[in-house]
Amino acid sequence: MNILVLSAGTRNKIVQYFKRTLTEADGTRRGRVIATDMSELAPAIYDADAHYIVPRMSDPGYLDVIYDICKKEKIDGVCSLIDPELSLVAENEEHFRELGATIIGSPYELCERSLDKMQMFDWLVEHGYKTARSYIDKEAFYRDVENGALTYPVFVKPVRGSASIAINKVYDKETVDLLFAHDGNLMIQEFLDGQEIGADVYIDMISGEIVSIFTKKKLKMRAGETDKSVSFKDERLFELIKKFVKEAGYRGQIDIDIFDIGGEYYISEVNPRFGGGYPHAYESGCDHMTLICNNLEGKANEPNIGAYDEGIYMMKYNEISIRRG
């Protein structure tokens, strides 16, 4: 079995975990992990069994390069680690399937909804979930501020953004006007002042059932990713996640951002991929790589929700990789 990890970047642990899963107890390998990135300075590619430097995903011919890698390396499963690429590979799932490769992820429509923050907001509201008030019409936002529906600070961010890029915490109308004057693709989102929670969830790609949930309280963030966190369990939260995922229809690995505000859970965002904090789940016993490989072998997984201990802390730290030019 061979796994292709696209846009590997700095996600060394994801590559390492897949390699560990494909290594038998006696050290023999039952598959290989191939990684791609557009930069030779992406450290995760050097943890893979083989790697390819590929064009930018927006370049013409990008997918043809990926298809050629799938054919050459006899790829069984493909996953991307960046949001914009999720839609691209999902949209072309049929072509990958013809090459014998399964996309480890959700359908195109769900990847698009997750990437477009206003689409996700509208869906959450329509289905009765608590979430942060969001606006693309700044005049409507100003009216709600005036009538007391919400107050500053708020977040101003791209409608279709990822990795916390170009997000601004804004404290006044003048700054909102200034930001909107320079970019027409922005939205305003209510600042949720509560405990931020991350949920790493795996939805079986054969049965469609949630088979694993890991939840953590985020203690510190850095560059949009969880830097320090602690595991916890709440059956009420597990039930909310099950209901949400079943209604939405996600498949494979997803990462959900949630806020606990006064004992009420607010769903913020969904990333239909491995989140930056997934190593916390894996090291706590939620091995989603094995679940993926079981699915790729045609085996459905049995649900095992909350199979980890509470009070396990994750603390990220810097590491370096040295390469000769």
VOGU-3710 file (C-alpha; in Angstrom, 3 decimals, decimal comma):
1> mnilvlsagt> 0,000/0,000/0,000  1,381/3,386/-1,008  0,256/6,749/0,366  0,766/10,111/-1,373  0,899/13,163/0,901  0,454/16,364/-1,108  1,811/19,759/0,011  3,632/18,139/2,918  5,320/21,371/4,043  6,339/21,133/7,696
11> rnkivqyfkr> 3,969/18,280/8,614  6,780/15,824/9,323  4,728/13,952/11,917  1,984/13,082/9,424  4,556/11,507/7,107  6,259/9,712/10,006  2,963/8,317/11,333  1,988/6,924/7,931  5,406/5,274/7,631  5,032/3,800/11,116
21> tlteadgtrr> 1,627/2,371/10,201  3,058/0,752/7,075  5,896/-0,888/9,035  5,322/-4,359/10,487  6,497/-5,396/13,969  9,524/-7,156/12,457  10,536/-4,015/10,579  9,371/-5,084/7,132  7,416/-2,549/5,115  4,003/-3,194/3,555
31> grviatdmse> 3,954/0,096/1,707  5,653/3,404/1,036  4,912/7,042/1,764  5,496/9,538/-1,047  5,438/13,283/-0,384  5,237/16,341/-2,623  5,808/20,044/-2,219  6,641/22,949/-4,508  9,687/23,805/-2,369  12,882/21,839/-1,836
41> lapaiydada> 12,982/23,441/1,613  9,820/21,705/2,836  11,254/19,537/5,621  8,501/16,906/5,663  9,363/15,615/2,187  12,695/14,304/3,508  10,938/12,044/6,001  9,103/10,291/3,159  10,322/7,185/1,336  10,438/9,282/-1,838
51> hyivprmsdp> 9,523/12,848/-2,705  8,775/15,030/-5,715  9,110/18,761/-6,229  5,982/19,818/-8,090  4,612/23,061/-9,597  2,367/25,406/-7,654  -1,105/23,852/-7,433  -2,592/26,762/-9,427  -0,187/26,218/-12,332  -1,432/24,655/-15,575
61> gyldviydic> -0,508/21,001/-15,716  -0,218/20,587/-11,960  -2,712/17,741/-11,819  -1,016/15,959/-14,712  2,189/15,910/-12,650  0,301/14,427/-9,685  -1,397/11,845/-11,912  2,004/10,785/-13,260  3,275/10,334/-9,687  0,237/8,199/-8,868
71> kkekidgvcs> 0,931/5,965/-11,854  4,670/5,723/-11,272  4,429/5,039/-7,542  1,275/2,868/-7,717  -0,480/5,114/-5,206  -3,441/3,701/-3,250  -4,429/6,735/-1,158  -4,003/10,494/-1,628  -4,337/13,234/0,982  -3,528/16,937/0,893
81> lidpelslva> -2,510/18,983/3,916  -3,590/22,427/2,649  -7,157/23,719/2,308  -7,252/25,063/-1,291  -5,922/21,775/-2,658  -8,654/19,740/-0,967  -11,256/21,039/-3,419  -8,944/20,475/-6,380  -8,311/16,794/-5,687  -11,920/16,157/-4,614
91> eneehfrelg> -13,213/17,698/-7,838  -11,050/15,250/-9,794  -11,739/12,216/-7,590  -12,979/10,129/-10,522  -9,704/10,522/-12,423  -7,724/9,512/-9,336  -9,993/6,493/-8,915  -9,295/5,451/-12,505  -5,607/5,418/-11,562  -6,354/3,185/-8,566
101> atiigspyel> -5,971/5,979/-5,998  -8,581/6,847/-3,367  -8,917/10,438/-2,158  -8,689/10,402/1,646  -11,210/13,135/2,289  -14,629/14,650/1,790  -16,631/15,400/-1,376  -15,946/18,540/-3,394  -19,023/20,412/-2,169  -18,013/19,973/1,464
111> cersldkmqm> -14,416/21,029/0,778  -15,755/24,190/-0,868  -18,178/24,900/1,974  -15,417/24,466/4,530  -13,080/26,795/2,635  -15,749/29,483/2,161  -16,410/30,831/5,668  -19,706/32,497/4,703  -21,027/29,312/3,124  -20,190/27,467/6,333
121> fdwlvehgyk> -21,813/30,183/8,464  -25,009/30,073/6,419  -25,159/26,262/6,648  -24,586/26,228/10,410  -27,286/28,835/11,016  -29,733/27,067/8,707  -29,216/23,798/10,609  -29,548/25,343/14,060  -25,939/25,275/15,287  -24,480/28,012/17,450
131> tarsyidkea> -21,676/29,843/15,656  -20,032/33,268/15,411  -22,130/35,945/13,676  -20,581/36,634/10,283  -21,058/39,369/7,684  -19,914/40,223/4,178  -22,101/43,335/4,226  -20,320/45,748/6,553  -23,336/48,041/6,695  -25,419/45,187/8,114
141> fyrdvengal> -22,624/44,633/10,636  -22,654/48,319/11,639  -26,408/48,161/12,174  -26,029/45,173/14,488  -23,309/46,981/16,442  -25,606/49,986/16,832  -28,519/47,864/18,078  -26,271/46,010/20,527  -26,325/42,574/18,874  -22,505/42,428/19,090
151> typvfvkpvr> -19,554/44,598/20,053  -15,928/45,151/19,106  -13,421/43,589/18,827  -14,238/41,494/15,774  -12,193/39,567/13,252  -11,846/40,733/9,654  -10,651/37,896/7,442  -10,746/36,618/3,842  -13,974/34,809/2,961  -11,911/31,984/1,449
161> gsasiainkv> -8,879/31,845/3,678  -6,766/29,276/5,495  -3,892/28,973/7,969  -4,990/32,202/9,720  -3,450/34,246/6,887  -4,523/37,923/6,674  -6,747/37,760/9,762  -7,045/41,048/11,649  -8,502/41,619/15,093  -10,283/44,962/14,762
171> ydketvdllf> -11,442/47,341/17,483  -13,208/50,151/15,569  -15,272/51,108/12,504  -12,435/53,102/10,920  -10,215/50,025/10,683  -13,036/47,931/9,224  -13,588/50,595/6,546  -9,866/50,761/5,791  -9,520/46,997/5,373  -12,626/46,698/3,184
181> ahdgnlmiqe> -11,409/49,576/1,008  -8,303/47,570/0,095  -9,856/44,117/-0,355  -13,282/43,234/-1,684  -13,213/39,614/-0,546  -13,420/40,109/3,212  -15,872/39,164/5,919  -16,449/40,265/9,501  -16,752/37,624/12,188  -17,851/37,955/15,787
191> fldgqeigad> -15,088/37,496/18,361  -15,972/34,428/20,440  -14,540/34,995/23,905  -14,341/31,501/25,356  -12,316/28,310/25,587  -11,180/27,200/22,141  -11,430/23,472/21,476  -10,064/21,307/18,698  -11,668/18,038/17,599  -9,805/15,497/15,475
201> vyidmisgei> -12,434/13,265/13,905  -12,300/10,276/11,575  -15,358/9,280/9,562  -15,086/5,820/8,063  -14,874/6,054/4,268  -16,731/2,758/3,845  -19,503/2,842/6,459  -19,828/6,632/6,694  -19,905/6,331/10,497  -17,794/8,373/12,902
211> vsiftkkklk> -15,309/5,914/14,374  -12,944/8,198/16,302  -13,185/11,549/18,110  -10,401/13,246/20,048  -11,029/16,587/21,745  -8,526/18,982/23,270  -8,630/22,361/24,951  -6,270/24,724/23,160  -3,986/26,432/25,653  -1,795/28,359/23,218
221> mragetdksv> -1,886/29,046/19,490  0,928/29,976/17,112  0,530/30,923/13,427  -2,998/29,512/13,393  -2,000/26,119/14,780  -2,314/24,571/18,225  0,953/24,980/20,100  -0,103/23,674/23,532  -3,236/21,731/24,433  -4,712/19,276/26,913
231> sfkderlfel> -7,061/16,363/26,201  -10,530/16,212/27,734  -13,838/14,411/27,241  -17,443/15,549/27,282  -20,192/13,193/26,105  -22,394/16,177/25,262  -19,699/17,491/22,918  -19,228/14,032/21,367  -22,957/13,898/20,627  -22,892/17,380/19,073
241> ikkfvkeagy> -19,974/16,364/16,819  -21,756/13,149/15,783  -24,925/15,062/14,904  -23,037/17,760/12,985  -20,904/15,338/10,976  -23,878/13,112/10,121  -25,907/16,090/8,862  -23,001/17,582/6,922  -21,771/14,347/5,332  -18,000/14,584/5,831
251> rgqididifd> -15,724/11,613/5,122  -12,210/10,681/6,213  -10,144/12,950/8,432  -11,512/16,304/9,589  -10,490/18,937/12,120  -13,219/20,999/13,829  -12,698/24,287/15,705  -15,208/24,767/18,521  -15,665/27,317/21,312  -17,069/26,706/24,793
261> iggeyyisev> -18,825/29,912/25,832  -20,587/29,731/29,158  -21,144/25,994/28,794  -22,551/26,274/25,264  -20,639/24,866/22,282  -20,196/27,028/19,173  -18,891/25,440/15,954  -16,421/27,809/14,344  -14,684/26,184/11,369  -14,020/22,808/9,776
271> nprfgggyph> -10,853/21,721/7,970  -11,465/18,466/6,036  -7,862/17,318/6,537  -5,319/16,640/9,272  -5,079/19,700/11,504  -1,818/21,035/12,886  -2,705/19,667/16,322  -3,408/16,094/15,165  -0,163/14,720/16,673  -1,775/15,233/20,091
281> ayesgcdhmt> -4,535/12,794/19,109  -2,149/10,241/17,613  0,222/10,232/20,558  -2,776/9,845/22,886  -3,882/6,668/21,115  -6,186/7,907/18,312  -4,320/6,336/15,392  -6,208/7,576/12,352  -3,475/6,380/9,978  -4,406/2,783/10,755
291> licnnlegka> -8,097/3,617/10,222  -7,225/5,085/6,823  -5,169/2,072/5,789  -7,952/-0,287/6,876  -10,374/1,617/4,629  -7,959/1,539/1,703  -7,761/-2,250/2,144  -11,560/-2,433/1,958  -12,127/-2,946/5,697  -14,616/-0,838/7,649
301> nepnigayde> -13,584/0,309/11,133  -15,627/-0,175/14,282  -16,568/2,970/16,252  -14,279/3,627/19,216  -15,189/7,135/20,355  -13,102/8,832/23,032  -10,480/6,067/23,206  -7,908/8,148/25,065  -7,151/9,504/28,527  -8,027/12,966/29,764
311> giymmkynei> -5,341/15,319/31,023  -2,706/14,476/28,408  -0,780/17,614/27,439  0,817/18,374/24,081  3,654/20,898/23,882  5,180/21,639/20,489  8,802/22,650/20,182  11,138/23,613/17,359  13,260/21,115/15,469  15,566/21,623/12,504
321> sirrg> 16,469/19,726/9,362  19,883/20,219/7,729  20,390/19,492/4,017  23,345/20,055/1,723  22,618/22,160/-1,345
//
